Amino acid sequence: MPLTYTIDSERNFADVRGVGAVTLADAIQAIRAIAADIAHHQCGCLVDLRQMDFFPTVLELKEIAFEFIRLRAAFRCGTSFIVSDDKHYALGRFLASLVDSAGLRMSVFRDPEEAETWLRVHTDSYRATG
């Protein structure tokens, strides 16, 4: 599967990796599977897409956003994307803006350390207040 994940209990993250060709169906399936696994945890999602080959259309991004919003309780601690190029960065920012109105915390980074730091701040603050 082009999108895989593990639950990293020590870091309190779902560690998601996208590699190679990914389709909209793959993305939706991964969102649903991750949501089912983390729904009862207070953990964030660190999503590394630097090796992924998928450039969704605006319509596809809206479908992905809808899935995150529909399952927002599972993603309440935040989702941090790591990307390697400007196009994925712009797509990620657009996705983050789409889910923002539903109260989902989402951000996009090129630097893995910055992505993890941002997610840790949001995950830890949710655990302190949630």
DOLO-746021 format. One record per residue: y, x, z of N, C-alpha, C, CB in turn. Coordinates in steps of 0.02 Angstrom, whole numbers, padded with zeros to 5 digits, always signed. Glycine has a CB too. Layout:
// DOLO-746021
YXZYXZYXZYXZ/...
END
This chain:
// DOLO-746021
-00060+00043+00000+00000+00000+00000+00062+00044+00000+00000-00048+00062/+00111+00028-00041+00170+00070-00046+00216+00067+00015+00209+00050-00107/+00211+00015+00055+00249+00010+00117+00199+00008+00175+00295-00054+00118/+00203+00059+00217+00158+00064+00274+00199+00070+00337+00109+00123+00266/+00167+00055+00394+00203+00062+00457+00154+00075+00514+00244+00000+00472/+00181+00105+00565+00146+00113+00628+00195+00096+00684+00118+00186+00637/+00169+00074+00740+00210+00061+00798+00211+00125+00840+00185-00001+00840/+00269+00154+00848+00277+00215+00888+00301+00193+00957+00328+00265+00854/+00254+00186+01004+00270+00161+01070+00315+00208+01109+00206+00149+01109/+00306+00273+01099+00348+00322+01135+00421+00315+01116+00324+00393+01121/+00434+00308+01051+00504+00302+01028+00527+00229+01026+00511+00333+00958/+00481+00183+01037+00495+00112+01037+00521+00087+00969+00546+00096+01092/+00488+00111+00916+00506+00093+00848+00444+00073+00809+00542+00150+00813/+00455+00030+00759+00407+00023+00705+00429+00075+00654+00404-00052+00675/+00387+00122+00639+00403+00176+00593+00375+00156+00524+00372+00245+00617/+00420+00137+00478+00402+00109+00413+00416+00161+00359+00440+00043+00399/+00368+00167+00312+00376+00216+00256+00366+00180+00190+00325+00275+00263/+00412+00193+00144+00405+00168+00076+00394+00226+00029+00467+00126+00055/+00339+00224-00009+00322+00278-00054+00302+00250-00122+00265+00322-00025/+00331+00278-00175+00311+00258-00242+00338+00190-00262+00237+00257-00248/+00302+00159-00309+00323+00095-00336+00312+00039-00285+00284+00079-00401/+00364+00000-00273+00362-00056-00227+00387-00117-00264+00406-00042-00162/+00357-00174-00252+00379-00236-00283+00411-00281-00230+00320-00272-00317/+00443-00334-00253+00471-00384-00207+00416-00412-00163+00506-00440-00246/+00358-00428-00192+00302-00455-00153+00280-00405-00099+00243-00471-00200/+00279-00340-00116+00261-00289-00066+00311-00290-00008+00260-00219-00098/+00376-00295-00025+00428-00294+00026+00422-00355+00073+00497-00293-00007/+00413-00414+00043+00407-00475+00084+00344-00471+00128+00403-00538+00038/+00289-00449+00100+00227-00443+00138+00236-00394+00197+00169-00419+00093/+00270-00338+00185+00281-00289+00238+00326-00318+00292+00312-00225+00209/+00379-00353+00274+00424-00383+00323+00385-00431+00367+00482-00420+00289/+00344-00472+00338+00304-00521+00376+00254-00487+00422+00267-00568+00328/+00220-00436+00397+00170-00401+00438+00203-00365+00496+00131-00351+00394/+00258-00332+00483+00294-00296+00537+00319-00346+00588+00352-00254+00508/+00348-00401+00565+00374-00452+00611+00318-00478+00656+00405-00510+00572/+00260-00490+00627+00203-00515+00668+00183-00465+00722+00143-00531+00622/+00186-00401+00706+00166-00349+00754+00218-00336+00808+00150-00286+00718/+00282-00343+00790+00334-00325+00839+00367-00386+00872+00387-00283+00807/+00346-00445+00855+00379-00506+00879+00384-00509+00955+00342-00566+00854/+00335-00483+00990+00335-00488+01063+00357-00423+01097+00267-00507+01088/+00380-00376+01057+00404-00312+01084+00480-00311+01076+00371-00251+01048/+00511-00267+01112+00582-00257+01103+00591-00188+01071+00622-00262+01171/+00571-00183+01008+00576-00119+00974+00613-00128+00908+00506-00088+00961/+00643-00073+00886+00679-00073+00823+00634-00052+00766+00739-00028+00827/+00661-00052+00706+00625-00030+00646+00663+00028+00613+00615-00088+00596/+00629+00084+00607+00656+00142+00572+00620+00144+00505+00646+00209+00614/+00657+00133+00451+00627+00124+00385+00648+00182+00339+00648+00056+00354/+00601+00224+00321+00615+00282+00279+00596+00265+00207+00576+00345+00304/+00646+00257+00165+00636+00238+00095+00653+00293+00046+00676+00176+00079/+00657+00355+00070+00678+00410+00027+00630+00424-00031+00686+00473+00069/+00567+00403-00025+00519+00415-00078+00499+00351-00114+00457+00448-00049/+00536+00298-00102+00520+00234-00132+00553+00227-00201+00543+00176-00087/+00518+00194-00246+00543+00181-00313+00548+00105-00322+00497+00213-00368/+00601+00075-00295+00612+00003-00301+00687-00008-00295+00573-00038-00246/+00716-00036-00347+00786-00052-00348+00794-00127-00359+00824-00011-00404/+00793-00165-00304+00793-00238-00311+00858-00264-00342+00783-00270-00244/+00851-00319-00377+00910-00354-00404+00945-00389-00346+00889-00406-00459/+01004-00416-00360+01041-00453-00309+01000-00514-00286+01110-00476-00336/+00968-00548-00332+00926-00606-00314+00868-00584-00269+00899-00640-00378/+00836-00528-00286+00782-00503-00244+00807-00482-00175+00747-00443-00279/+00866-00451-00172+00894-00433-00107+00908-00495-00065+00959-00393-00116/+00930-00548-00097+00941-00611-00060+00876-00638-00032+00974-00664-00106/+00822-00633-00070+00756-00654-00045+00734-00611+00014+00703-00651-00101/+00745-00546+00010+00728-00501+00065+00771-00518+00126+00739-00427+00044/+00836-00529+00115+00880-00548+00171+00857-00613+00203+00953-00555+00145/+00839-00662+00162+00815-00725+00190+00754-00715+00234+00798-00774+00133/+00709-00671+00214+00648-00658+00253+00666-00625+00320+00599-00613+00213/+00712-00577+00319+00735-00547+00382+00767-00600+00427+00785-00490+00369/+00809-00643+00398+00843-00695+00437+00792-00745+00464+00895-00731+00394/+00745-00765+00423+00694-00812+00445+00654-00785+00504+00646-00829+00387/+00643-00720+00505+00603-00687+00557+00648-00647+00605+00550-00641+00526/+00710-00668+00612+00760-00628+00650+00741-00614+00722+00825-00663+00649/+00703-00657+00753+00684-00645+00823+00644-00580+00829+00643-00704+00851/+00603-00565+00779+00563-00504+00780+00606-00442+00768+00507-00507+00728/+00660-00449+00731+00702-00392+00712+00766-00389+00753+00718-00395+00638/+00766-00420+00811+00826-00425+00852+00853-00359+00878+00813-00470+00909/+00812-00308+00881+00835-00243+00908+00867-00198+00856+00777-00207+00940/+00862-00216+00794+00895-00176+00742+00846-00145+00693+00935-00123+00774/+00873-00133+00633+00835-00101+00580+00880-00048+00549+00811-00152+00526/+00853+00012+00544+00889+00069+00519+00852+00097+00458+00898+00124+00574/+00887+00099+00400+00857+00123+00339+00880+00195+00325+00876+00078+00280/+00833+00236+00302+00848+00304+00280+00837+00306+00205+00804+00358+00317/+00889+00325+00168+00886+00327+00095+00907+00395+00070+00929+00271+00064/+00894+00409+00006+00909+00475-00021+00960+00474-00078+00847+00508-00044/+00980+00415-00101+01026+00414-00158+01078+00359-00150+00987+00404-00223/+01130+00364-00191+01186+00318-00186+01167+00246-00202+01241+00340-00233/+01122+00237-00250+01103+00168-00268+01067+00133-00211+01059+00169-00331/+01019+00168-00180+00985+00138-00122+01033+00127-00064+00926+00182-00100/+01080+00173-00056+01130+00165-00003+01171+00102-00014+01177+00228+00000/+01195+00091-00075+01234+00032-00090+01193-00032-00082+01262+00036-00161/+01131-00031-00105+01087-00089-00097+01075-00104-00024+01021-00078-00134/+01064-00052+00016+01053-00060+00087+01114-00089+00123+01035+00005+00119/+01173-00067+00104+01235-00093+00133+01244-00167+00115+01297-00052+00110/+01226-00184+00054+01231-00254+00033+01182-00297+00073+01217-00261-00042/+01121-00273+00082+01072-00309+00122+01097-00318+00194+01004-00272+00122/+01125-00265+00222+01151-00268+00291+01206-00320+00296+01178-00199+00313/+01249-00325+00244+01302-00375+00246+01274-00446+00241+01352-00363+00189/+01219-00455+00204+01189-00521+00197+01159-00545+00263+01135-00519+00144/+01129-00501+00302+01096-00522+00364+01144-00522+00424+01037-00477+00379/+01202-00492+00416+01250-00487+00471+01270-00556+00499+01312-00450+00448/+01280-00605+00455+01301-00671+00478+01249-00705+00523+01315-00715+00418/+01187-00682+00519+01133-00710+00561+01126-00670+00626+01066-00710+00523/+01170-00621+00635+01168-00582+00697+01119-00524+00697+01153-00626+00753/+01093-00507+00638+01045-00451+00635+01082-00385+00629+00997-00460+00575/+01061-00337+00668+01089-00270+00666+01050-00229+00615+01088-00236+00737/+01086-00205+00565+01053-00167+00512+01103-00115+00486+01027-00213+00454/+01079-00055+00475+01123-00003+00447+01083+00043+00402+01157+00037+00503/+01120+00082+00361+01089+00126+00312+01117+00197+00321+01102+00100+00239/+01072+00246+00316+01091+00315+00327+01056+00360+00276+01073+00338+00398/+01086+00418+00264+01054+00470+00225+01020+00521+00270+01105+00504+00178/+01045+00526+00331+01020+00576+00379+00971+00542+00428+01079+00609+00418/+00909+00566+00431+00859+00535+00475+00879+00537+00549+00793+00569+00466/+00910+00590+00571+00931+00595+00642+00984+00543+00658+00956+00665+00658/+01032+00534+00613+01084+00484+00624+01053+00414+00626+01137+00488+00569/+01005+00401+00582+00972+00336+00580+00935+00322+00645+00923+00332+00520/+00899+00372+00670+00862+00363+00732+00910+00355+00792+00815+00421+00744/+00963+00394+00793+01012+00389+00848+01043+00319+00849+01067+00442+00841/+01065+00295+00791+01094+00228+00787+01044+00175+00812+01115+00212+00714/+00982+00181+00790+00932+00132+00810+00917+00136+00884+00867+00143+00770/+00913+00197+00911+00900+00205+00983+00956+00172+01024+00894+00279+01001/+01018+00181+01004+01074+00150+01040+01067+00075+01039+01142+00171+01008/+01052+00046+00982+01046-00026+00977+00984-00053+01012+01046-00048+00905/+00929-00018+01006+00867-00039+01039+00875-00035+01115+00807+00004+01016/+00902+00021+01139+00911+00029+01211+00961-00021+01239+00934+00100+01228/+01014-00035+01201+01064-00084+01227+01034-00154+01227+01129-00083+01183/+00990-00170+01180+00958-00235+01180+00912-00241+01240+00919-00247+01114/+00874-00188+01253+00828-00190+01310+00865-00197+01376+00785-00126+01311/+00925-00167+01380+00965-00172+01442+00993-00242+01453+01022-00121+01440/+01008-00278+01397+01037-00345+01404+00988-00400+01388+01097-00351+01360/+00936-00385+01348+00890-00436+01324+00842-00453+01376+00854-00415+01263/
END
